[in-house]
Amino acid sequence: MKKIKEVTVSASGIPQIQTINPAQQVSTIDFTRQSAFTVADAIRNFAGVNIKDYGGIGGLKTVLVRSLGANHTGVFYDGVQLNDAQNGQIDLGKLNLNNVQSITLYNGQPDDICQPARAFASASVLYIKTIRPSLNDVKPYQALVGIKGGSFGLINPYVQWQQRIGKNWSAIVNSYFEKANGQYKYKVNGDGSDTLATRRNGDIKAQQADAALYWAKSDSNQFNLHLNYYNSDRGLPNAVIYYNPYSKQRVHNRDMFMQAGYEKIWNSSLHLLINTKLSRLYTHYTDPDFLNNAGGLNYTYIQKEVYQSATLAYHIQSNWEISYATDFAYTRLDANVNNYAYPSRSTLLNVFASNLVVGKWRFQGSLLNSYISESVKAGKSSGSRSVYSPTLMASFKPFEKSGFQLRAFYKSAFRYPTFDEFYYFATPVRNLRPEFAKQFDLGATYSKSLNSWLDYVTFTADAYYNNITDKILSIPNQNPYISSITNLGKVDVKGIDIGVKTQSKLNNGWRALFTANYSFQKAIDVTDPSASVYLEQIPYTPKHTVAFNAGIDYKKLGLYYNQVISSSRYYSGENLPENLVPGYAVSDLSAVYNFTIHNNTLTTSLEVNNLFNTNYAVIRSFPLPGRSYRLTVQIKI
């Protein structure tokens, strides 16, 4: 038997847009092109996405998809959801990109029906896939060392080690340290603070470590184990109101989780997926200036969760697959708050799903049952609730050899109020109703490989309608961690998402790239015809957003321009001129150059964020940074 040398074949593939439901993806190569530092930055160009940003390099950043609220987006880390029963919102600003391979946003639910039940329970799913070792006998290890530095006193060294352990085992370890003073110049017009000032109390010091162990006997029989630790101490900059930006609020997070997954596919097509997770989230919040008899706030929260998921899928025929998934989670929250309820929650999810291909048609459906039960040590609990949530999806390819596809889906989503919404600063429990959302989507996609100077072109367009009943609305106060919470009643959302992506063929080392997304969202209150907010745009929802990225690659050099444009929004349900938060247009510029030194790759990049020093805010009275710089040097060994 002869042994031949390994041959690597590489080509630029067409982005996968021919999914049964809308899906958008970015990968490692896109992060620098879009001047992204965190997961929140990486997805801000997505159609239908609105990032709530409270400012600063360590500021809170949450995602709203199609005006449904941050709690309706499930954030998954290598197939297992990142959960926070306390406030329900995952801070995407805490998620660094150093160990991320790709990020995919699914409207509705993931395309694959062999998923944990939690993946069916959210109105949209943000799927974060981390880097997995891809090593061989010739080189059984790989090391990556880098450092980022820039404005606001940023220093961010990071390291990654990949190691092959025998024939079937491999491991990867990632770690980073981040420190910044968070001080930046700002100017807020029309809010009493129209002079140039320096943002204070926006500093951060954070460490993160992640280790993963992989075993794979084959692609159809594999196991993984993840350990993750995050520790940060952050200042929370206050709202800037009438020349008063003063703040001493701080939050200290110390989060840990361990998750394991096993997947096996038998020759009979039986598919088993098992996931287990243990997590502990520690939050210490202080505000020495809060007016109370205790001389301020000094609260500690410890949230613990045990999670178990099992999924079975089976192909009845080659064109028909069915699946059943069951998830159980038990979550408990302890706090040192006076008269606190000390709530615990048991969640049981069961879902049946089916995927059927008939000729040019593809059908997918699921029925989810959510059973939630709560208990408290003090006071009265919110009780229990059982809800059935159906989903129906279909796609149609009218022409066999054409890249054109039509798609549509209906999904019912159910969201139970979080611990904070029920119990935080609430004695007795708040009288909140669960939030129900019905989603309707009709869209078309087109993709084609080209033989001309263009490599490919893709186009997506989706029109959607969301009907939300008993929408739970949190309006930020002067303190972003203490909000006013209420059921808004009924909200109608009508929107359009349009996206286009293309790149030229590689010619003499040159290549051009272009991506653009446009979103229109009309999200109005339709609760009470006699109310002053009837048919008014709900708070913090811009009607128009545009994002595009254009770049040129020449051999080892890349130059990219990123632009995000947002129309104005209102911070109140009454759409009056005095409640207007002005729109903005923010531009970023980045350059990347790759060296080769003794067969090792050295990458340098320079990013200029907010290139034209635009004065803007996403949340009223929380000004965002002007022009800033970031330099990255990284070597792969």
C-alpha positions as CSV (number, residue, x, y, z in Angstrom):
1,M,0.0,0.0,0.0
2,K,1.3,3.4,-0.9
3,K,1.0,6.5,1.2
4,I,0.4,9.8,-0.6
5,K,0.9,13.3,0.8
6,E,-2.0,15.2,2.1
7,V,-3.5,17.6,-0.5
8,T,-5.4,20.6,0.7
9,V,-8.1,22.0,-1.6
10,S,-9.5,25.4,-0.9
11,A,-12.2,27.4,-2.6
12,S,-14.5,30.2,-1.8
13,G,-18.0,28.8,-1.3
14,I,-21.3,30.4,-1.7
15,P,-22.9,31.5,1.6
16,Q,-25.6,29.1,2.7
17,I,-28.8,31.0,2.4
18,Q,-31.1,28.2,1.0
19,T,-32.5,27.4,4.4
20,I,-36.1,26.8,5.2
21,N,-36.1,29.8,7.6
22,P,-34.0,33.0,7.5
23,A,-30.4,32.5,8.7
24,Q,-27.4,34.9,8.7
25,Q,-23.8,33.9,9.5
26,V,-20.4,35.5,10.1
27,S,-17.2,33.6,10.7
28,T,-13.7,34.3,11.9
29,I,-12.6,36.0,8.7
30,D,-15.4,38.5,9.0
31,F,-14.7,39.8,12.5
32,T,-11.8,42.0,11.5
33,R,-13.5,43.1,8.3
34,Q,-16.4,44.5,10.5
35,S,-14.1,45.9,13.3
36,A,-15.8,43.5,15.8
37,F,-14.4,43.0,19.3
38,T,-17.3,41.1,20.9
39,V,-20.2,39.0,19.7
40,A,-22.4,42.1,19.9
41,D,-20.1,43.9,17.4
42,A,-20.0,40.8,15.1
43,I,-23.8,40.6,14.6
44,R,-24.7,44.4,14.4
45,N,-24.7,44.2,10.6
46,F,-27.4,41.5,10.6
47,A,-30.8,42.4,9.1
48,G,-33.5,42.8,11.7
49,V,-31.1,43.1,14.6
50,N,-31.0,46.0,17.0
51,I,-28.2,46.1,19.6
52,K,-28.9,48.0,22.8
53,D,-25.6,49.5,23.9
54,Y,-25.2,51.3,27.2
55,G,-21.7,52.5,26.2
56,G,-18.2,51.9,27.1
57,I,-15.9,49.0,26.3
58,G,-17.4,47.0,29.1
59,G,-20.9,48.3,28.8
60,L,-24.0,46.1,28.7
61,K,-25.0,45.0,25.2
62,T,-28.1,43.0,24.4
63,V,-29.7,42.0,21.1
64,L,-33.3,42.5,19.9
65,V,-34.4,40.6,16.8
66,R,-37.4,41.9,14.8
67,S,-38.6,44.0,17.8
68,L,-39.3,40.9,20.0
69,G,-37.0,41.8,22.9
70,A,-33.7,40.4,24.1
71,N,-35.4,37.6,26.1
72,H,-36.9,36.1,23.0
73,T,-33.4,35.4,21.5
74,G,-31.8,32.2,22.8
75,V,-28.0,32.4,22.8
76,F,-26.4,29.0,22.3
77,Y,-22.7,28.1,23.0
78,D,-21.7,25.0,21.1
79,G,-25.2,23.6,21.1
80,V,-26.1,24.4,24.7
81,Q,-28.0,27.6,25.8
82,L,-26.5,30.3,27.9
83,N,-29.2,30.9,30.4
84,D,-29.9,33.7,32.9
85,A,-33.1,33.2,34.7
86,Q,-32.5,36.3,36.8
87,N,-32.9,38.9,34.0
88,G,-33.2,36.7,30.9
89,Q,-30.8,38.9,28.9
90,I,-27.4,37.6,27.8
91,D,-24.8,40.4,27.8
92,L,-23.1,39.9,24.4
93,G,-20.4,42.4,25.4
94,K,-19.0,39.8,27.7
95,L,-18.5,37.3,24.9
96,N,-15.0,37.7,23.4
97,L,-14.3,36.5,19.8
98,N,-10.9,35.0,20.3
99,N,-12.2,31.4,20.4
100,V,-15.2,31.8,18.1
101,Q,-15.3,30.1,14.7
102,S,-18.8,31.3,13.5
103,I,-22.0,33.0,14.7
104,T,-25.3,32.1,13.1
105,L,-28.7,33.9,13.7
106,Y,-31.8,31.8,12.9
107,N,-35.2,33.4,12.8
108,G,-37.6,30.9,14.2
109,Q,-35.4,28.0,15.1
110,P,-32.3,26.1,13.7
111,D,-32.7,24.3,10.4
112,D,-31.8,20.9,11.9
113,I,-34.5,19.2,13.9
114,C,-32.1,17.1,15.9
115,Q,-31.6,19.9,18.5
116,P,-32.2,20.3,22.3
117,A,-35.8,21.3,23.1
118,R,-34.5,24.8,24.2
119,A,-33.6,25.5,20.6
120,F,-37.3,25.3,19.7
121,A,-38.4,27.4,22.6
122,S,-37.1,30.8,21.5
123,A,-38.4,33.2,18.8
124,S,-34.9,33.3,17.4
125,V,-31.6,31.5,18.1
126,L,-28.1,33.0,18.1
127,Y,-25.7,30.0,17.7
128,I,-22.1,30.5,18.7
129,K,-19.7,27.8,17.5
130,T,-16.2,27.8,19.0
131,I,-13.0,26.8,17.3
132,R,-12.4,23.0,17.3
133,P,-8.9,21.5,16.9
134,S,-8.1,20.2,13.4
135,L,-4.7,18.6,13.8
136,N,-2.7,15.7,12.3
137,D,0.2,13.4,13.1
138,V,2.7,15.7,11.3
139,K,1.8,18.6,13.6
140,P,-0.1,17.5,16.7
141,Y,-0.2,20.9,18.2
142,Q,-0.9,24.6,17.4
143,A,-0.3,27.7,19.4
144,L,-1.8,31.1,18.9
145,V,-0.6,34.2,20.9
146,G,-1.9,37.7,20.4
147,I,-2.4,41.1,21.9
148,K,-4.9,43.9,21.3
149,G,-4.4,47.4,22.4
150,G,-5.9,50.8,21.7
151,S,-8.1,53.6,22.9
152,F,-9.6,53.9,26.4
153,G,-6.5,52.3,27.8
154,L,-7.3,48.9,26.3
155,I,-4.9,46.1,26.7
156,N,-6.1,42.6,25.8
157,P,-3.5,39.7,25.6
158,Y,-4.8,36.3,24.6
159,V,-3.5,32.8,24.1
160,Q,-4.8,29.6,22.5
161,W,-3.3,26.1,22.6
162,Q,-4.5,23.2,20.5
163,Q,-3.2,19.7,21.2
164,R,-3.9,16.3,19.6
165,I,-4.0,13.5,22.2
166,G,-3.7,10.1,20.5
167,K,-5.8,9.0,17.7
168,N,-9.3,10.0,18.9
169,W,-8.7,12.7,21.5
170,S,-7.9,16.4,21.1
171,A,-8.0,19.5,23.4
172,I,-8.0,23.2,23.2
173,V,-7.4,25.9,25.9
174,N,-8.2,29.6,25.5
175,S,-7.5,32.4,27.8
176,Y,-7.5,36.2,27.8
177,F,-7.1,39.2,30.0
178,E,-8.8,42.5,29.3
179,K,-8.3,45.9,31.0
180,A,-9.4,49.3,30.0
181,N,-10.2,52.6,31.7
182,G,-13.2,53.2,29.5
183,Q,-12.7,57.0,29.4
184,Y,-13.8,58.6,26.2
185,K,-14.9,62.1,25.1
186,Y,-18.6,62.6,24.4
187,K,-21.1,65.3,23.6
188,V,-24.9,65.0,24.2
189,N,-27.0,67.6,22.4
190,G,-30.5,68.6,23.5
191,D,-30.2,66.9,26.9
192,G,-28.6,69.7,28.9
193,S,-25.2,68.2,28.4
194,D,-24.1,69.9,25.2
195,T,-20.5,70.5,26.2
196,L,-17.6,68.1,25.6
197,A,-16.9,65.9,28.6
198,T,-15.1,62.7,29.6
199,R,-17.1,59.5,30.3
200,R,-16.2,58.2,33.7
201,N,-16.7,54.9,35.6
202,G,-16.6,52.8,32.5
203,D,-13.5,50.8,33.4
204,I,-13.3,47.0,33.1
205,K,-10.9,44.4,34.3
206,A,-11.8,40.8,33.1
207,Q,-10.2,37.4,32.8
208,Q,-11.7,34.5,30.9
209,A,-10.5,30.9,30.5
210,D,-12.1,28.1,28.4
211,A,-11.0,24.5,28.0
212,A,-12.5,21.9,25.8
213,L,-11.8,18.2,25.4
214,Y,-13.0,16.3,22.2
215,W,-13.3,12.6,21.5
216,A,-14.3,11.4,18.0
217,K,-14.2,7.8,16.9
218,S,-15.9,9.0,13.7
219,D,-18.0,11.9,12.5
220,S,-21.0,9.9,13.7
221,N,-19.7,9.1,17.2
222,Q,-18.3,11.9,19.2
223,F,-18.1,13.5,22.7
224,N,-17.1,16.9,24.0
225,L,-16.5,18.5,27.4
226,H,-16.3,22.3,28.0
227,L,-15.2,24.2,31.1
228,N,-15.6,28.0,31.2
229,Y,-14.7,30.6,33.7
230,Y,-15.3,34.4,33.5
231,N,-14.3,37.0,36.1
232,S,-14.8,40.7,35.7
233,D,-15.0,43.9,37.7
234,R,-16.8,46.7,35.8
235,G,-17.9,50.3,36.5
236,L,-21.4,51.1,35.3
237,P,-21.5,54.6,33.8
238,N,-24.6,56.5,34.7
239,A,-27.1,58.3,32.5
240,V,-25.8,61.8,31.6
241,I,-28.6,64.2,32.7
242,Y,-28.1,67.9,33.0
243,Y,-24.3,67.9,33.2
244,N,-24.3,65.2,35.8
245,P,-22.5,62.0,34.6
246,Y,-21.4,61.0,38.1
247,S,-21.6,57.4,39.0
248,K,-20.1,54.9,41.5
249,Q,-22.1,51.9,40.5
250,R,-20.1,48.7,40.0
251,V,-20.8,45.1,39.1
252,H,-18.5,42.1,39.7
253,N,-19.3,38.9,37.8
254,R,-17.8,35.5,38.5
255,D,-19.4,33.0,36.2
256,M,-18.6,29.3,35.7
257,F,-20.1,26.5,33.7
258,M,-19.4,23.0,32.7
259,Q,-21.1,21.3,29.8
260,A,-20.8,18.0,28.0
261,G,-22.3,16.6,24.9
262,Y,-22.5,13.2,23.2
263,E,-23.7,12.5,19.7
264,K,-24.1,9.2,17.9
265,I,-25.6,8.3,14.5
266,W,-26.2,4.6,13.8
267,N,-26.3,3.0,10.4
268,S,-30.0,2.7,10.8
269,S,-30.1,6.5,10.8
270,L,-31.1,6.7,14.4
271,H,-29.6,9.9,15.8
272,L,-28.9,10.5,19.5
273,L,-27.9,13.8,21.0
274,I,-27.3,14.3,24.8
275,N,-26.3,17.5,26.5
276,T,-25.6,18.2,30.2
277,K,-24.7,21.5,31.9
278,L,-24.0,22.8,35.4
279,S,-23.6,26.6,35.8
280,R,-23.1,29.1,38.6
281,L,-23.5,32.8,38.0
282,Y,-22.2,35.2,40.7
283,T,-23.2,38.9,40.6
284,H,-22.1,41.5,43.1
285,Y,-23.7,44.9,42.5
286,T,-23.0,48.1,44.5
287,D,-24.3,51.6,44.4
288,P,-23.1,53.7,47.4
289,D,-25.1,56.7,46.2
290,F,-28.5,55.0,46.3
291,L,-30.7,56.8,48.8
292,N,-31.9,54.4,51.4
293,N,-31.4,53.7,55.1
294,A,-28.6,51.3,54.5
295,G,-26.4,53.9,52.8
296,G,-26.6,52.5,49.3
297,L,-27.0,49.2,47.6
298,N,-24.8,46.2,48.2
299,Y,-26.4,43.1,46.7
300,T,-25.0,39.7,45.9
301,Y,-26.8,37.2,43.6
302,I,-25.9,33.6,43.1
303,Q,-27.7,31.7,40.4
304,K,-27.3,27.9,40.0
305,E,-28.7,25.7,37.3
306,V,-28.7,22.0,36.5
307,Y,-29.7,21.2,32.9
308,Q,-30.2,17.9,31.0
309,S,-31.3,17.4,27.4
310,A,-31.8,14.3,25.3
311,T,-32.9,14.2,21.6
312,L,-33.7,11.2,19.3
313,A,-34.1,11.6,15.6
314,Y,-34.9,8.9,13.0
315,H,-35.3,8.8,9.2
316,I,-38.5,6.9,8.5
317,Q,-37.6,7.2,4.9
318,S,-34.8,8.9,3.1
319,N,-36.9,12.0,2.7
320,W,-38.7,12.0,6.1
321,E,-37.1,12.6,9.4
322,I,-38.8,12.8,12.8
323,S,-37.4,13.8,16.2
324,Y,-38.3,14.0,19.9
325,A,-36.4,16.2,22.4
326,T,-36.9,16.6,26.1
327,D,-35.1,19.2,28.3
328,F,-35.2,19.6,32.1
329,A,-33.7,22.6,34.0
330,Y,-33.7,23.5,37.7
331,T,-32.7,27.0,38.5
332,R,-32.3,28.7,41.9
333,L,-31.5,32.3,42.8
334,D,-30.1,33.3,46.2
335,A,-29.6,37.0,47.1
336,N,-28.9,39.1,50.2
337,V,-31.8,41.5,49.4
338,N,-34.1,42.3,52.2
339,N,-37.5,40.5,52.0
340,Y,-36.3,38.6,49.0
341,A,-38.4,35.7,47.6
342,Y,-35.5,33.3,47.0
343,P,-37.2,31.8,43.9
344,S,-36.5,28.5,42.2
345,R,-37.8,27.3,38.9
346,S,-38.3,23.9,37.3
347,T,-38.6,23.9,33.5
348,L,-39.6,20.9,31.5
349,L,-39.7,21.1,27.7
350,N,-40.9,18.4,25.3
351,V,-41.0,18.8,21.5
352,F,-41.9,16.6,18.6
353,A,-40.6,17.7,15.2
354,S,-40.7,16.4,11.6
355,N,-38.9,17.3,8.4
356,L,-40.3,16.1,5.1
357,V,-39.1,16.6,1.5
358,V,-41.5,16.0,-1.3
359,G,-40.3,16.9,-4.8
360,K,-39.6,20.6,-4.9
361,W,-41.2,21.1,-1.5
362,R,-39.7,20.9,2.0
363,F,-41.9,20.9,5.1
364,Q,-40.9,21.2,8.7
365,G,-43.1,21.3,11.8
366,S,-42.8,21.1,15.6
367,L,-45.0,21.1,18.6
368,L,-43.4,22.2,21.9
369,N,-44.9,21.9,25.4
370,S,-43.4,24.2,28.0
371,Y,-44.2,23.4,31.7
372,I,-42.8,25.9,34.2
373,S,-43.2,25.7,38.0
374,E,-41.9,28.1,40.6
375,S,-41.5,28.0,44.3
376,V,-40.3,30.7,46.8
377,K,-38.9,30.6,50.3
378,A,-40.7,33.9,51.2
379,G,-44.0,35.4,50.0
380,K,-46.1,34.0,47.2
381,S,-44.7,32.5,44.0
382,S,-45.9,33.0,40.4
383,G,-47.2,29.4,40.3
384,S,-47.0,27.2,37.3
385,R,-47.8,27.3,33.6
386,S,-48.2,24.8,30.7
387,V,-48.2,26.0,27.2
388,Y,-48.2,24.4,23.7
389,S,-46.3,26.2,21.0
390,P,-46.6,25.1,17.3
391,T,-44.3,25.9,14.4
392,L,-44.8,25.3,10.7
393,M,-42.3,25.9,8.0
394,A,-42.1,25.3,4.2
395,S,-39.8,26.0,1.3
396,F,-40.3,25.6,-2.4
397,K,-37.8,25.6,-5.3
398,P,-39.9,26.2,-8.5
399,F,-37.0,25.6,-10.9
400,E,-34.7,22.6,-10.5
401,K,-31.5,24.2,-11.8
402,S,-32.2,27.6,-10.5
403,G,-30.9,29.1,-7.2
404,F,-34.3,30.6,-6.5
405,Q,-36.3,29.5,-3.5
406,L,-39.5,30.6,-1.7
407,R,-40.0,30.1,2.0
408,A,-42.5,30.8,4.7
409,F,-43.0,30.0,8.4
410,Y,-45.3,30.5,11.3
411,K,-44.1,30.1,14.9
412,S,-45.7,30.7,18.2
413,A,-43.3,31.7,21.0
414,F,-43.9,31.8,24.7
415,R,-41.9,33.7,27.3
416,Y,-42.3,33.5,31.0
417,P,-41.3,36.5,33.1
418,T,-37.8,36.3,34.6
419,F,-36.9,36.3,38.3
420,D,-36.1,40.0,38.3
421,E,-39.4,40.9,36.5
422,F,-41.4,39.0,39.1
423,Y,-39.5,39.6,42.3
424,Y,-36.8,42.3,42.0
425,F,-37.8,45.3,44.2
426,A,-41.3,43.8,44.2
427,T,-43.2,42.9,47.4
428,P,-45.4,41.0,46.8
429,V,-44.7,39.4,43.4
430,R,-45.5,41.6,40.4
431,N,-48.7,40.9,38.6
432,L,-47.2,40.2,35.3
433,R,-48.6,38.0,32.6
434,P,-46.6,35.7,30.3
435,E,-45.7,37.1,26.9
436,F,-46.9,35.4,23.7
437,A,-45.5,36.2,20.3
438,K,-46.8,34.9,16.9
439,Q,-44.4,35.1,14.0
440,F,-45.3,35.0,10.3
441,D,-42.6,35.2,7.6
442,L,-42.7,35.0,3.8
443,G,-39.4,35.3,1.9
444,A,-37.4,34.5,-1.2
445,T,-33.7,33.7,-1.7
446,Y,-31.5,33.6,-4.7
447,S,-27.9,32.4,-5.1
448,K,-25.8,31.7,-8.1
449,S,-22.1,30.9,-8.9
450,L,-21.0,33.1,-11.8
451,N,-18.4,32.6,-14.5
452,S,-17.8,36.3,-15.1
453,W,-15.6,38.5,-12.9
454,L,-17.9,37.9,-10.0
455,D,-17.5,34.7,-8.0
456,Y,-21.1,34.5,-6.8
457,V,-24.1,36.6,-5.8
458,T,-26.7,35.9,-3.1
459,F,-29.9,37.8,-2.4
460,T,-32.5,37.4,0.4
461,A,-35.8,39.2,1.1
462,D,-38.2,38.4,3.9
463,A,-41.4,40.2,4.9
464,Y,-42.7,39.4,8.4
465,Y,-45.4,40.2,10.8
466,N,-45.2,39.6,14.6
467,N,-48.1,39.9,16.9
468,I,-47.2,40.2,20.6
469,T,-49.7,39.8,23.4
470,D,-48.9,41.1,26.9
471,K,-45.5,42.3,25.8
472,I,-43.3,42.7,28.9
473,L,-41.5,46.1,28.5
474,S,-38.5,47.2,30.6
475,I,-37.9,50.9,30.4
476,P,-34.4,51.9,31.6
477,N,-34.3,54.4,34.4
478,Q,-31.3,56.4,35.5
479,N,-29.8,53.1,36.7
480,P,-29.6,50.6,33.8
481,Y,-29.9,47.7,36.2
482,I,-33.2,48.9,37.8
483,S,-35.9,49.4,35.2
484,S,-39.6,50.0,35.2
485,I,-41.4,46.8,34.2
486,T,-44.9,46.4,32.9
487,N,-47.1,44.5,30.5
488,L,-47.6,46.7,27.5
489,G,-50.6,44.9,26.1
490,K,-50.6,44.2,22.4
491,V,-47.9,45.1,19.9
492,D,-47.9,44.6,16.1
493,V,-44.6,44.4,14.2
494,K,-44.4,44.7,10.4
495,G,-41.0,44.5,8.8
496,I,-38.9,43.7,5.8
497,D,-35.3,42.3,5.8
498,I,-33.2,42.5,2.6
499,G,-29.7,41.2,2.2
500,V,-27.2,41.0,-0.7
501,K,-23.7,39.5,-0.7
502,T,-21.1,39.1,-3.5
503,Q,-17.4,38.9,-4.2
504,S,-15.2,39.1,-7.3
505,K,-13.0,36.3,-8.4
506,L,-9.4,36.2,-7.4
507,N,-7.4,37.9,-10.2
508,N,-3.7,38.6,-9.9
509,G,-4.0,38.6,-6.2
510,W,-6.9,41.1,-6.1
511,R,-10.4,40.4,-4.8
512,A,-13.3,42.7,-3.9
513,L,-16.1,41.9,-1.4
514,F,-19.5,43.5,-0.7
515,T,-22.3,42.8,1.8
516,A,-25.3,44.9,2.6
517,N,-28.4,44.5,4.7
518,Y,-31.5,46.7,5.1
519,S,-34.3,46.4,7.7
520,F,-37.6,48.2,8.1
521,Q,-39.5,47.7,11.3
522,K,-42.9,49.3,12.2
523,A,-43.5,48.2,15.8
524,I,-46.6,49.9,17.2
525,D,-48.7,49.7,20.3
526,V,-52.3,48.4,19.5
527,T,-53.5,47.9,23.0
528,D,-56.0,50.7,23.7
529,P,-57.4,53.0,21.0
530,S,-58.1,55.7,23.6
531,A,-54.5,55.8,24.9
532,S,-52.0,58.4,23.8
533,V,-49.6,55.7,22.7
534,Y,-52.0,53.9,20.4
535,L,-50.4,53.2,17.0
536,E,-47.2,54.8,18.2
537,Q,-43.8,53.2,17.7
538,I,-42.7,51.3,20.8
539,P,-39.6,52.6,22.7
540,Y,-36.1,52.2,21.2
541,T,-37.2,50.7,17.9
542,P,-35.8,52.4,14.8
543,K,-37.9,52.1,11.6
544,H,-34.9,51.9,9.2
545,T,-31.5,50.4,9.6
546,V,-28.8,49.9,6.9
547,A,-25.5,48.1,7.2
548,F,-22.9,47.4,4.6
549,N,-19.3,46.2,4.4
550,A,-17.0,46.6,1.5
551,G,-13.4,45.5,1.1
552,I,-10.5,44.8,-1.1
553,D,-8.0,42.0,-0.7
554,Y,-4.6,42.2,-2.4
555,K,-2.4,39.2,-1.7
556,K,-1.6,39.4,2.0
557,L,-3.2,42.8,2.5
558,G,-6.9,43.6,3.2
559,L,-8.7,46.9,3.5
560,Y,-12.3,47.1,4.7
561,Y,-15.0,49.7,5.3
562,N,-18.0,49.1,7.5
563,Q,-21.1,51.4,7.8
564,V,-24.1,51.1,10.1
565,I,-27.0,53.6,9.7
566,S,-30.0,53.8,12.0
567,S,-33.0,56.1,11.8
568,S,-34.2,57.9,14.9
569,R,-36.2,56.2,17.7
570,Y,-38.2,57.3,20.7
571,Y,-37.4,56.4,24.3
572,S,-41.0,56.7,25.3
573,G,-44.2,55.2,24.0
574,E,-45.4,58.8,23.2
575,N,-43.7,59.7,20.0
576,L,-43.2,63.4,20.7
577,P,-40.2,65.5,19.5
578,E,-38.9,65.8,23.1
579,N,-38.8,62.0,23.4
580,L,-36.7,61.5,20.2
581,V,-33.3,59.8,20.2
582,P,-31.6,61.0,17.0
583,G,-30.5,58.6,14.3
584,Y,-26.9,58.1,13.4
585,A,-24.4,56.8,10.9
586,V,-21.2,55.2,12.2
587,S,-18.3,54.2,10.0
588,D,-15.4,51.8,10.7
589,L,-12.2,51.2,8.8
590,S,-9.9,48.3,9.2
591,A,-6.7,47.0,7.6
592,V,-5.1,43.5,7.9
593,Y,-1.7,42.3,6.8
594,N,-0.4,38.7,7.0
595,F,3.3,37.8,7.2
596,T,5.0,34.4,7.1
597,I,8.0,34.0,9.4
598,H,9.7,30.6,9.4
599,N,6.4,28.9,8.4
600,N,4.5,30.7,11.1
601,T,1.7,33.2,10.3
602,L,2.0,36.7,11.8
603,T,-1.2,38.8,11.5
604,T,-1.4,42.5,12.2
605,S,-4.6,44.6,12.0
606,L,-5.4,48.2,12.6
607,E,-9.0,49.3,13.2
608,V,-10.4,52.8,13.3
609,N,-13.9,52.8,14.9
610,N,-16.4,55.6,14.5
611,L,-14.1,57.0,11.7
612,F,-15.9,60.4,11.4
613,N,-16.2,60.9,15.2
614,T,-20.0,60.8,15.2
615,N,-21.8,61.9,18.3
616,Y,-24.6,59.5,19.0
617,A,-26.4,57.3,21.5
618,V,-28.5,54.2,21.2
619,I,-30.1,54.5,24.7
620,R,-31.1,58.1,25.8
621,S,-28.5,59.8,27.9
622,F,-25.9,57.0,27.4
623,P,-23.5,58.5,24.9
624,L,-21.3,56.2,22.9
625,P,-17.6,56.7,22.1
626,G,-16.3,58.9,19.3
627,R,-13.3,58.0,17.2
628,S,-11.1,55.2,18.6
629,Y,-8.3,52.9,17.5
630,R,-7.4,49.3,18.0
631,L,-4.2,47.5,17.0
632,T,-3.9,43.7,17.0
633,V,-0.7,41.6,16.6
634,Q,-1.1,37.8,16.5
635,I,1.2,34.9,15.7
636,K,0.2,31.3,14.9
637,I,2.8,28.6,15.5
